[in-house]
Amino acid sequence: MAFTNVNTKIQSASRAHLTLLDSFIRITEEKIAGEGDVFVRDSLMDLLASMRDEREGYLRLSEQHAVLETAA
């Protein structure tokens, strides 16, 4: 029972992070599209790549815990 509670909390936190990252990614993509300065655009592209990588990590974590919860 305790495992399920921790698992649910991890899934909930992962979903919250995913939601925020999706918003940050969208805002960053919009900023990149309107940015005229190449240096700033490149910097934002680096940030975007980092956020996408981080998003993938939270997505994997969320999926792993969903599988564990169904197996419990």
N, CA, C and O atoms as a GROMACS GRO file, in nm:
protein
  288
    1MET      N    1   0.082  -0.120   0.000
    1MET     CA    2   0.000   0.000   0.000
    1MET      C    3   0.087   0.126   0.000
    1MET      O    4   0.057   0.222  -0.072
    2ALA      N    5   0.195   0.127   0.081
    2ALA     CA    6   0.283   0.244   0.087
    2ALA      C    7   0.352   0.267  -0.047
    2ALA      O    8   0.373   0.381  -0.089
    3PHE      N    9   0.388   0.156  -0.115
    3PHE     CA   10   0.452   0.167  -0.246
    3PHE      C   11   0.358   0.239  -0.343
    3PHE      O   12   0.402   0.325  -0.419
    4THR      N   13   0.230   0.203  -0.342
    4THR     CA   14   0.134   0.265  -0.432
    4THR      C   15   0.121   0.414  -0.403
    4THR      O   16   0.110   0.494  -0.496
    5ASN      N   17   0.123   0.453  -0.275
    5ASN     CA   18   0.113   0.594  -0.238
    5ASN      C   19   0.233   0.673  -0.290
    5ASN      O   20   0.216   0.781  -0.347
    6VAL      N   21   0.353   0.621  -0.271
    6VAL     CA   22   0.473   0.687  -0.321
    6VAL      C   23   0.470   0.692  -0.474
    6VAL      O   24   0.503   0.794  -0.534
    7ASN      N   25   0.430   0.583  -0.534
    7ASN     CA   26   0.422   0.576  -0.680
    7ASN      C   27   0.324   0.680  -0.734
    7ASN      O   28   0.352   0.746  -0.834
    8THR      N   29   0.211   0.695  -0.668
    8THR     CA   30   0.112   0.794  -0.710
    8THR      C   31   0.168   0.935  -0.697
    8THR      O   32   0.144   1.019  -0.784
    9LYS      N   33   0.241   0.960  -0.590
    9LYS     CA   34   0.301   1.092  -0.571
    9LYS      C   35   0.406   1.122  -0.679
    9LYS      O   36   0.415   1.234  -0.728
   10ILE      N   37   0.484   1.022  -0.714
   10ILE     CA   38   0.586   1.039  -0.819
   10ILE      C   39   0.517   1.066  -0.953
   10ILE      O   40   0.561   1.154  -1.027
   11GLN      N   41   0.412   0.993  -0.983
   11GLN     CA   42   0.339   1.016  -1.108
   11GLN      C   43   0.279   1.156  -1.111
   11GLN      O   44   0.285   1.225  -1.212
   12SER      N   45   0.221   1.197  -1.000
   12SER     CA   46   0.160   1.330  -0.991
   12SER      C   47   0.264   1.439  -1.010
   12SER      O   48   0.241   1.535  -1.084
   13ALA      N   49   0.378   1.426  -0.944
   13ALA     CA   50   0.486   1.525  -0.959
   13ALA      C   51   0.538   1.526  -1.103
   13ALA      O   52   0.566   1.633  -1.158
   14SER      N   53   0.553   1.408  -1.163
   14SER     CA   54   0.601   1.400  -1.301
   14SER      C   55   0.505   1.470  -1.396
   14SER      O   56   0.548   1.541  -1.486
   15ARG      N   57   0.376   1.449  -1.376
   15ARG     CA   58   0.276   1.515  -1.461
   15ARG      C   59   0.281   1.666  -1.445
   15ARG      O   60   0.267   1.740  -1.543
   16ALA      N   61   0.301   1.714  -1.321
   16ALA     CA   62   0.312   1.858  -1.297
   16ALA      C   63   0.434   1.916  -1.369
   16ALA      O   64   0.426   2.022  -1.431
   17HIS      N   65   0.546   1.844  -1.360
   17HIS     CA   66   0.667   1.889  -1.430
   17HIS      C   67   0.645   1.889  -1.581
   17HIS      O   68   0.686   1.983  -1.650
   18LEU      N   69   0.581   1.784  -1.633
   18LEU     CA   70   0.555   1.777  -1.777
   18LEU      C   71   0.468   1.894  -1.824
   18LEU      O   72   0.495   1.954  -1.928
   19THR      N   73   0.367   1.925  -1.747
   19THR     CA   74   0.278   2.035  -1.782
   19THR      C   75   0.354   2.167  -1.787
   19THR      O   76   0.339   2.246  -1.881
   20LEU      N   77   0.436   2.191  -1.685
   20LEU     CA   78   0.514   2.315  -1.683
   20LEU      C   79   0.616   2.318  -1.796
   20LEU      O   80   0.633   2.421  -1.862
   21LEU      N   81   0.685   2.208  -1.817
   21LEU     CA   82   0.784   2.204  -1.926
   21LEU      C   83   0.718   2.227  -2.061
   21LEU      O   84   0.773   2.298  -2.145
   22ASP      N   85   0.600   2.168  -2.082
   22ASP     CA   86   0.528   2.192  -2.208
   22ASP      C   87   0.500   2.340  -2.227
   22ASP      O   88   0.514   2.393  -2.338
   23SER      N   89   0.460   2.407  -2.120
   23SER     CA   90   0.434   2.552  -2.129
   23SER      C   91   0.563   2.629  -2.157
   23SER      O   92   0.565   2.717  -2.243
   24PHE      N   93   0.669   2.597  -2.085
   24PHE     CA   94   0.797   2.664  -2.106
   24PHE      C   95   0.849   2.640  -2.248
   24PHE      O   96   0.903   2.731  -2.311
   25ILE      N   97   0.834   2.518  -2.296
   25ILE     CA   98   0.878   2.486  -2.433
   25ILE      C   99   0.801   2.568  -2.535
   25ILE      O  100   0.859   2.623  -2.628
   26ARG      N  101   0.669   2.576  -2.518
   26ARG     CA  102   0.587   2.653  -2.611
   26ARG      C  103   0.628   2.801  -2.610
   26ARG      O  104   0.642   2.862  -2.716
   27ILE      N  105   0.647   2.857  -2.492
   27ILE     CA  106   0.686   2.998  -2.480
   27ILE      C  107   0.824   3.020  -2.544
   27ILE      O  108   0.845   3.119  -2.614
   28THR      N  109   0.915   2.928  -2.521
   28THR     CA  110   1.050   2.940  -2.578
   28THR      C  111   1.046   2.931  -2.730
   28THR      O  112   1.115   3.006  -2.798
   29GLU      N  113   0.965   2.839  -2.782
   29GLU     CA  114   0.952   2.827  -2.929
   29GLU      C  115   0.896   2.955  -2.989
   29GLU      O  116   0.940   2.999  -3.095
   30GLU      N  117   0.799   3.016  -2.921
   30GLU     CA  118   0.743   3.142  -2.969
   30GLU      C  119   0.847   3.253  -2.967
   30GLU      O  120   0.856   3.334  -3.059
   31LYS      N  121   0.926   3.257  -2.861
   31LYS     CA  122   1.031   3.359  -2.849
   31LYS      C  123   1.137   3.341  -2.958
   31LYS      O  124   1.183   3.438  -3.018
   32ILE      N  125   1.174   3.215  -2.984
   32ILE     CA  126   1.273   3.186  -3.089
   32ILE      C  127   1.221   3.234  -3.224
   32ILE      O  128   1.294   3.295  -3.302
   33ALA      N  129   1.094   3.206  -3.251
   33ALA     CA  130   1.035   3.243  -3.381
   33ALA      C  131   1.038   3.393  -3.404
   33ALA      O  132   1.048   3.438  -3.519
   34GLY      N  133   1.030   3.471  -3.297
   34GLY     CA  134   1.028   3.616  -3.313
   34GLY      C  135   1.160   3.684  -3.285
   34GLY      O  136   1.169   3.807  -3.291
   35GLU      N  137   1.263   3.607  -3.256
   35GLU     CA  138   1.392   3.665  -3.218
   35GLU      C  139   1.479   3.692  -3.340
   35GLU      O  140   1.501   3.603  -3.422
   36GLY      N  141   1.527   3.814  -3.351
   36GLY     CA  142   1.611   3.852  -3.463
   36GLY      C  143   1.760   3.837  -3.438
   36GLY      O  144   1.839   3.827  -3.531
   37ASP      N  145   1.798   3.836  -3.312
   37ASP     CA  146   1.939   3.827  -3.275
   37ASP      C  147   1.983   3.681  -3.279
   37ASP      O  148   1.928   3.597  -3.207
   38VAL      N  149   2.081   3.651  -3.362
   38VAL     CA  150   2.128   3.513  -3.381
   38VAL      C  151   2.183   3.455  -3.252
   38VAL      O  152   2.158   3.338  -3.221
   39PHE      N  153   2.258   3.535  -3.176
   39PHE     CA  154   2.315   3.485  -3.051
   39PHE      C  155   2.205   3.447  -2.952
   39PHE      O  156   2.211   3.341  -2.890
   40VAL      N  157   2.107   3.533  -2.937
   40VAL     CA  158   1.995   3.506  -2.846
   40VAL      C  159   1.918   3.384  -2.893
   40VAL      O  160   1.881   3.298  -2.813
   41ARG      N  161   1.893   3.376  -3.022
   41ARG     CA  162   1.820   3.262  -3.079
   41ARG      C  163   1.895   3.131  -3.053
   41ARG      O  164   1.834   3.031  -3.015
   42ASP      N  165   2.027   3.132  -3.074
   42ASP     CA  166   2.107   3.011  -3.047
   42ASP      C  167   2.102   2.973  -2.899
   42ASP      O  168   2.093   2.856  -2.865
   43SER      N  169   2.109   3.073  -2.813
   43SER     CA  170   2.102   3.049  -2.670
   43SER      C  171   1.966   2.987  -2.633
   43SER      O  172   1.959   2.894  -2.554
   44LEU      N  173   1.860   3.041  -2.690
   44LEU     CA  174   1.727   2.987  -2.664
   44LEU      C  175   1.711   2.847  -2.721
   44LEU      O  176   1.640   2.764  -2.664
   45MET      N  177   1.775   2.819  -2.833
   45MET     CA  178   1.771   2.684  -2.890
   45MET      C  179   1.839   2.584  -2.797
   45MET      O  180   1.793   2.471  -2.782
   46ASP      N  181   1.949   2.626  -2.735
   46ASP     CA  182   2.016   2.540  -2.636
   46ASP      C  183   1.923   2.513  -2.517
   46ASP      O  184   1.911   2.400  -2.470
   47LEU      N  185   1.859   2.619  -2.470
   47LEU     CA  186   1.763   2.604  -2.360
   47LEU      C  187   1.649   2.511  -2.400
   47LEU      O  188   1.608   2.426  -2.321
   48LEU      N  189   1.599   2.527  -2.521
   48LEU     CA  190   1.490   2.443  -2.570
   48LEU      C  191   1.532   2.296  -2.575
   48LEU      O  192   1.454   2.208  -2.537
   49ALA      N  193   1.652   2.270  -2.621
   49ALA     CA  194   1.701   2.132  -2.626
   49ALA      C  195   1.709   2.073  -2.485
   49ALA      O  196   1.674   1.957  -2.464
   50SER      N  197   1.756   2.151  -2.389
   50SER     CA  198   1.765   2.105  -2.250
   50SER      C  199   1.627   2.073  -2.194
   50SER      O  200   1.607   1.971  -2.129
   51MET      N  201   1.531   2.161  -2.221
   51MET     CA  202   1.396   2.138  -2.170
   51MET      C  203   1.332   2.016  -2.234
   51MET      O  204   1.260   1.941  -2.168
   52ARG      N  205   1.357   1.995  -2.363
   52ARG     CA  206   1.303   1.876  -2.430
   52ARG      C  207   1.364   1.748  -2.372
   52ARG      O  208   1.294   1.649  -2.353
   53ASP      N  209   1.494   1.751  -2.345
   53ASP     CA  210   1.559   1.636  -2.282
   53ASP      C  211   1.500   1.609  -2.144
   53ASP      O  212   1.470   1.495  -2.108
   54GLU      N  213   1.484   1.716  -2.068
   54GLU     CA  214   1.426   1.703  -1.934
   54GLU      C  215   1.284   1.649  -1.942
   54GLU      O  216   1.243   1.566  -1.860
   55ARG      N  217   1.208   1.697  -2.040
   55ARG     CA  218   1.071   1.650  -2.059
   55ARG      C  219   1.068   1.500  -2.086
   55ARG      O  220   0.985   1.427  -2.032
   56GLU      N  221   1.159   1.454  -2.171
   56GLU     CA  222   1.166   1.311  -2.202
   56GLU      C  223   1.194   1.229  -2.077
   56GLU      O  224   1.139   1.120  -2.059
   57GLY      N  225   1.280   1.280  -1.990
   57GLY     CA  226   1.310   1.211  -1.865
   57GLY      C  227   1.188   1.199  -1.776
   57GLY      O  228   1.162   1.092  -1.720
   58TYR      N  229   1.112   1.307  -1.762
   58TYR     CA  230   0.990   1.302  -1.681
   58TYR      C  231   0.885   1.212  -1.745
   58TYR      O  232   0.811   1.143  -1.675
   59LEU      N  233   0.880   1.212  -1.876
   59LEU     CA  234   0.784   1.125  -1.945
   59LEU      C  235   0.818   0.979  -1.921
   59LEU      O  236   0.729   0.899  -1.892
   60ARG      N  237   0.944   0.943  -1.932
   60ARG     CA  238   0.986   0.805  -1.905
   60ARG      C  239   0.957   0.767  -1.760
   60ARG      O  240   0.908   0.657  -1.733
   61LEU      N  241   0.988   0.857  -1.669
   61LEU     CA  242   0.963   0.831  -1.527
   61LEU      C  243   0.815   0.809  -1.502
   61LEU      O  244   0.776   0.716  -1.430
   62SER      N  245   0.733   0.892  -1.559
   62SER     CA  246   0.588   0.880  -1.543
   62SER      C  247   0.538   0.748  -1.600
   62SER      O  248   0.454   0.681  -1.538
   63GLU      N  249   0.588   0.711  -1.717
   63GLU     CA  250   0.545   0.585  -1.780
   63GLU      C  251   0.591   0.464  -1.699
   63GLU      O  252   0.517   0.368  -1.685
   64GLN      N  253   0.713   0.469  -1.646
   64GLN     CA  254   0.764   0.358  -1.566
   64GLN      C  255   0.679   0.338  -1.441
   64GLN      O  256   0.648   0.225  -1.403
   65HIS      N  257   0.642   0.447  -1.378
   65HIS     CA  258   0.563   0.435  -1.256
   65HIS      C  259   0.419   0.395  -1.287
   65HIS      O  260   0.353   0.333  -1.203
   66ALA      N  261   0.370   0.429  -1.403
   66ALA     CA  262   0.236   0.382  -1.442
   66ALA      C  263   0.236   0.231  -1.458
   66ALA      O  264   0.142   0.163  -1.418
   67VAL      N  265   0.343   0.179  -1.518
   67VAL     CA  266   0.356   0.033  -1.534
   67VAL      C  267   0.367  -0.034  -1.398
   67VAL      O  268   0.304  -0.137  -1.374
   68LEU      N  269   0.448   0.023  -1.308
   68LEU     CA  270   0.464  -0.035  -1.175
   68LEU      C  271   0.333  -0.035  -1.098
   68LEU      O  272   0.304  -0.130  -1.025
   69GLU      N  273   0.254   0.070  -1.115
   69GLU     CA  274   0.128   0.078  -1.042
   69GLU      C  275   0.030  -0.028  -1.091
   69GLU      O  276  -0.042  -0.087  -1.011
   70THR      N  277   0.026  -0.052  -1.220
   70THR     CA  278  -0.065  -0.154  -1.272
   70THR      C  279  -0.019  -0.294  -1.233
   70THR      O  280  -0.100  -0.386  -1.224
   71ALA      N  281   0.111  -0.311  -1.210
   71ALA     CA  282   0.164  -0.442  -1.170
   71ALA      C  283   0.144  -0.467  -1.020
   71ALA      O  284   0.142  -0.582  -0.975
   72ALA      N  285   0.128  -0.360  -0.942
   72ALA     CA  286   0.116  -0.375  -0.795
   72ALA      C  287  -0.019  -0.425  -0.752
   72ALA      O  288  -0.043  -0.442  -0.633
   0.00000   0.00000   0.00000
